[in-house]
Amino acid sequence: MIQRVQSIFLFGVAACMITMLFFPIWNKLDSEKSELVELTALKFSHTKKDIETGEIAVITEGQTFYIAILAVLAAVVALYSISRYNDRLLQMKLGALNSLFMGGAMGLIVYHVYQAERLVAPTQQGNYLFAFYLGVSALLFNLLSNRFIRRDEKLVRSADRIR
């Protein structure tokens, strides 16, 4: 049923994980050397801007599509879980699987951030941006949805005992 509160939380998980694909996750700027390191769900880039000409030169670029794949898988599992409202045990298992996908994505993000920290100005800290907090929000929404699914299951079992 769409009107259950866990369905709203599961939709929040899907929305956060899909939105995460379109925003930068992390960046670090070295203003002295005009270098920028940026991490998104699809790529990692290290660029340098020439102050005189204004041209941007790519120093290093890498693909991080596996973060995007895990984010899309988490969104698909959350949307599938909404449609499985009759089978709460399956929903709980899907919630655990979803936590693994999101935890894997967040772990990969943290790994890439630690790798990128060394590239530009090692003494300065980078900035976690909007998409990083979307991943954290999705984990929180998933936790809340699992809690309400478990509560519904307990309510149904207690009602069965009364009969």
N, C-alpha and C positions, 0 to 999 in steps of 0.2 A: 504494500500500500504506500502510495506516495505521501500521504498525510502524516505518517509516523515521523517522529523527531529524528530517528536515526537515518531516515531517508534524506532529510535535509543535511545532516552532517556528512553523509556519503556523497551527496551532490557537492557539498563544499570541498571534499577531498578531490573530486574530479575537477572542479573548477580551479582550485589552487594548482594542481599538478599540470593542467593544460596551460594555464596562464604563465606558469613558470617557464615555459618554452620560449616565450616572447620577450622576456626581460633579462637584462644582465644579472648574473648571480653575485659576482665579486669583481672588484677592480682595485688597482693600485697605481698611483701616479707619482712619478719622480719629476717634480717641476724643474729641478736643476738641469737634468739631462733631457727633458721633454720626452720622457718615455712613459708609456701606458701599458699595463698588463690587464687584460680583461678576460673573464670567464663567463661563458653563457652555457646553456644546456647543449648547444650544438658545436661550439668551437671555443678554443683557447687562442688568444692572440697577444703578441708582444710587439708593440709598434713604437716608432720613434718619429717625432715631428721635427723637420728641419726648420729652425727659427727663421732663417733668411728667406727661403723660398716658400715655406708653408706646406711643402710636400710631406706626406706621411709615408714612411717606409716600414714595411713589415719585416721585423727581425726574426720572429718565430711564430709559427701558426700550427695548431694541432686540432684534430677532430676529437670532440667529446660527445659524439652522438649517443654513446651508451647511457649517458645521463638522461638524455631525451627519451631513449627507449624505455628505461625504467620508469620515467615519469608518465609516459603514455600507457604503459602496462598497469601502473597504479590507478590511473584514471579509468581505464577499461574495466578493471576488476571492481572498482567502486561502483561504476554504473551497472555492471552485471549484478552486483550484490543487491542493488536497489530492487531489481526485478525478481529476486529470489526471496521475497518477503514471507512466503509460506514455510520455508525451510530455514529456521533460525540457526540450527547447528551448522548448516552449510554457510550461512552468512558469517558466523563466528570464524569458521575456517578461512573463508575468503578475507575476512578482516585481518587475520594473522598473516596470510600471504601478502596482503597489501602492505602491512607493516614492514615485512621483509623487503619488498620492492622499494618502498620509500626510504627505509633505513639504508639500503644499498645505494640509492641515489645520493642521499646525504653523505654517506661515507665516501663516495667517489668525489663529491664536491669538496669535502674537507681535505682529501688526499691531494687533489689538484691545487687547492689553495696553498697547502704547505709546500708543494713543489714550486709554485709560482712566487712565493714569498722571497725566495732567494734570488730571483732574476733582477729585480729592481729595488734599490735602496733597502738592503737587508735590515737596517735599523728602524725603518718605518713600518707601520702596520697598514694593511690594505683595508678596504671598506666592503663589508657585506651589504649587498644591495637588496632591493625589493624581492627579487625572485628567491633569494635564500630564505627569507622569512615566510614566503609562501609555502616552501617545503616544510618548514617547522609548523606552520598553521595546519597544513594537511595532515601531519602526524598527530596533532592535537585533535583535529576533527575525527580522524580514524579511531583514536582512543575513546572519544566520547560516543561515537556510533557503536563501537563494540560494547561499551558499558550499557547503553540503552537496549541493545539487542539481547544482552544477557539478562537484563531486568525484565524484558518481555517474556523471555523463555521461563524465568522463575515464576512470573505471574501465571502463565499458562499451566505450568506444572502444579502450582498450588490450587488452581481452579479445578484441575483434573482430580486432585486428591479429595476435594470437597464433594464431588459427585459421588 
